[in-house]
Amino acid sequence: MTAKLTKELTAALLATGAGELEVVDPETQRTYFVVDADIHRQAMDALCRQQDRQAIAQGITEMEAGEGIPVEEARELARERLLAREQ
């Protein structure tokens, strides 16, 4: 679903000049941010890169500690899981 901005919200967004607008739902008091789609995509991409780096660092730490399973065993396990999904 894509909602349309009201004229009031559009004017407020343009007035900020920052490409984002903080809005509060008066019923729930939850805060939301209206941001330009490009800014949102850039932020999500940056978050994914950060999460990827953290997962890699955790994997390296586990490997150095002798935890985990050998690569060939992991590949076989992945193959088995993929085949199970197809059936």
Phi and psi restraints in degrees (value plus and minus 20) as a CYANA .aco file:
   2 THR   PHI    -138.5   -98.5
   2 THR   PSI      96.9   136.9
   3 ALA   PHI    -108.3   -68.3
   3 ALA   PSI     132.9   172.9
   4 LYS   PHI    -118.8   -78.8
   4 LYS   PSI     119.9   159.9
   5 LEU   PHI     -91.0   -51.0
   5 LEU   PSI     123.6   163.6
   6 THR   PHI     -95.8   -55.8
   6 THR   PSI     144.2   184.2
   7 LYS   PHI     -80.5   -40.5
   7 LYS   PSI     -56.5   -16.5
   8 GLU   PHI     -83.8   -43.8
   8 GLU   PSI     -64.9   -24.9
   9 LEU   PHI     -87.7   -47.7
   9 LEU   PSI     -59.6   -19.6
  10 THR   PHI     -80.8   -40.8
  10 THR   PSI     -64.7   -24.7
  11 ALA   PHI     -83.8   -43.8
  11 ALA   PSI     -61.2   -21.2
  12 ALA   PHI     -85.7   -45.7
  12 ALA   PSI     -59.9   -19.9
  13 LEU   PHI     -84.3   -44.3
  13 LEU   PSI     -65.3   -25.3
  14 LEU   PHI     -85.6   -45.6
  14 LEU   PSI     -54.9   -14.9
  15 ALA   PHI     -87.0   -47.0
  15 ALA   PSI     -48.4    -8.4
  16 THR   PHI     -90.2   -50.2
  16 THR   PSI     -53.0   -13.0
  17 GLY   PHI      47.0    87.0
  17 GLY   PSI     -17.5    22.5
  18 ALA   PHI    -122.4   -82.4
  18 ALA   PSI     -25.2    14.8
  19 GLY   PHI      58.5    98.5
  19 GLY   PSI     -10.5    29.5
  20 GLU   PHI    -166.7  -126.7
  20 GLU   PSI     134.0   174.0
  21 LEU   PHI    -162.6  -122.6
  21 LEU   PSI     107.9   147.9
  22 GLU   PHI    -107.7   -67.7
  22 GLU   PSI     107.4   147.4
  23 VAL   PHI    -148.5  -108.5
  23 VAL   PSI     129.4   169.4
  24 VAL   PHI    -140.5  -100.5
  24 VAL   PSI     112.1   152.1
  25 ASP   PHI     -97.1   -57.1
  25 ASP   PSI      96.4   136.4
  26 PRO   PHI     -85.0   -45.0
  26 PRO   PSI     -43.5    -3.5
  27 GLU   PHI    -101.4   -61.4
  27 GLU   PSI     -59.7   -19.7
  28 THR   PHI    -125.3   -85.3
  28 THR   PSI     -33.6     6.4
  29 GLN   PHI      45.4    85.4
  29 GLN   PSI      -4.9    35.1
  30 ARG   PHI     -96.8   -56.8
  30 ARG   PSI     122.7   162.7
  31 THR   PHI    -121.0   -81.0
  31 THR   PSI     117.3   157.3
  32 TYR   PHI    -148.3  -108.3
  32 TYR   PSI     138.4   178.4
  33 PHE   PHI    -140.6  -100.6
  33 PHE   PSI     108.9   148.9
  34 VAL   PHI    -116.0   -76.0
  34 VAL   PSI      99.0   139.0
  35 VAL   PHI    -151.0  -111.0
  35 VAL   PSI     136.8   176.8
  36 ASP   PHI     -81.2   -41.2
  36 ASP   PSI     122.3   162.3
  37 ALA   PHI     -78.4   -38.4
  37 ALA   PSI     -58.9   -18.9
  38 ASP   PHI     -84.8   -44.8
  38 ASP   PSI     -60.5   -20.5
  39 ILE   PHI     -83.5   -43.5
  39 ILE   PSI     -62.7   -22.7
  40 HIS   PHI     -81.3   -41.3
  40 HIS   PSI     -66.8   -26.8
  41 ARG   PHI     -81.0   -41.0
  41 ARG   PSI     -62.8   -22.8
  42 GLN   PHI     -82.2   -42.2
  42 GLN   PSI     -61.7   -21.7
  43 ALA   PHI     -85.8   -45.8
  43 ALA   PSI     -62.2   -22.2
  44 MET   PHI     -86.7   -46.7
  44 MET   PSI     -59.4   -19.4
  45 ASP   PHI     -82.0   -42.0
  45 ASP   PSI     -63.4   -23.4
  46 ALA   PHI     -83.9   -43.9
  46 ALA   PSI     -60.6   -20.6
  47 LEU   PHI     -82.9   -42.9
  47 LEU   PSI     -64.0   -24.0
  48 CYS   PHI     -82.0   -42.0
  48 CYS   PSI     -62.8   -22.8
  49 ARG   PHI     -82.2   -42.2
  49 ARG   PSI     -61.8   -21.8
  50 GLN   PHI     -83.3   -43.3
  50 GLN   PSI     -64.1   -24.1
  51 GLN   PHI     -84.9   -44.9
  51 GLN   PSI     -58.1   -18.1
  52 ASP   PHI     -82.5   -42.5
  52 ASP   PSI     -65.5   -25.5
  53 ARG   PHI     -80.8   -40.8
  53 ARG   PSI     -62.0   -22.0
  54 GLN   PHI     -84.3   -44.3
  54 GLN   PSI     -60.8   -20.8
  55 ALA   PHI     -85.9   -45.9
  55 ALA   PSI     -60.4   -20.4
  56 ILE   PHI     -84.9   -44.9
  56 ILE   PSI     -65.4   -25.4
  57 ALA   PHI     -81.1   -41.1
  57 ALA   PSI     -60.9   -20.9
  58 GLN   PHI     -84.2   -44.2
  58 GLN   PSI     -61.9   -21.9
  59 GLY   PHI     -82.1   -42.1
  59 GLY   PSI     -61.7   -21.7
  60 ILE   PHI     -84.7   -44.7
  60 ILE   PSI     -62.9   -22.9
  61 THR   PHI     -80.6   -40.6
  61 THR   PSI     -64.5   -24.5
  62 GLU   PHI     -85.0   -45.0
  62 GLU   PSI     -60.4   -20.4
  63 MET   PHI     -83.5   -43.5
  63 MET   PSI     -65.5   -25.5
  64 GLU   PHI     -84.3   -44.3
  64 GLU   PSI     -46.3    -6.3
  65 ALA   PHI    -107.2   -67.2
  65 ALA   PSI     -19.0    21.0
  66 GLY   PHI      60.5   100.5
  66 GLY   PSI      -5.4    34.6
  67 GLU   PHI    -111.0   -71.0
  67 GLU   PSI     150.6   190.6
  68 GLY   PHI      70.9   110.9
  68 GLY   PSI    -186.8  -146.8
  69 ILE   PHI    -148.8  -108.8
  69 ILE   PSI     137.6   177.6
  70 PRO   PHI     -81.7   -41.7
  70 PRO   PSI     135.6   175.6
  71 VAL   PHI     -77.3   -37.3
  71 VAL   PSI     -66.8   -26.8
  72 GLU   PHI     -81.6   -41.6
  72 GLU   PSI     -58.2   -18.2
  73 GLU   PHI     -86.0   -46.0
  73 GLU   PSI     -60.2   -20.2
  74 ALA   PHI     -84.8   -44.8
  74 ALA   PSI     -60.9   -20.9
  75 ARG   PHI     -82.9   -42.9
  75 ARG   PSI     -63.8   -23.8
  76 GLU   PHI     -83.2   -43.2
  76 GLU   PSI     -62.2   -22.2
  77 LEU   PHI     -82.0   -42.0
  77 LEU   PSI     -62.6   -22.6
  78 ALA   PHI     -83.5   -43.5
  78 ALA   PSI     -63.2   -23.2
  79 ARG   PHI     -78.2   -38.2
  79 ARG   PSI     -66.5   -26.5
  80 GLU   PHI     -81.1   -41.1
  80 GLU   PSI     -62.2   -22.2
  81 ARG   PHI     -86.5   -46.5
  81 ARG   PSI     -59.9   -19.9
  82 LEU   PHI     -85.8   -45.8
  82 LEU   PSI     -63.0   -23.0
  83 LEU   PHI     -83.5   -43.5
  83 LEU   PSI     -57.9   -17.9
  84 ALA   PHI     -84.4   -44.4
  84 ALA   PSI     -54.1   -14.1
  85 ARG   PHI     -87.8   -47.8
  85 ARG   PSI     -55.8   -15.8
  86 GLU   PHI     -90.3   -50.3
  86 GLU   PSI     -43.6    -3.6
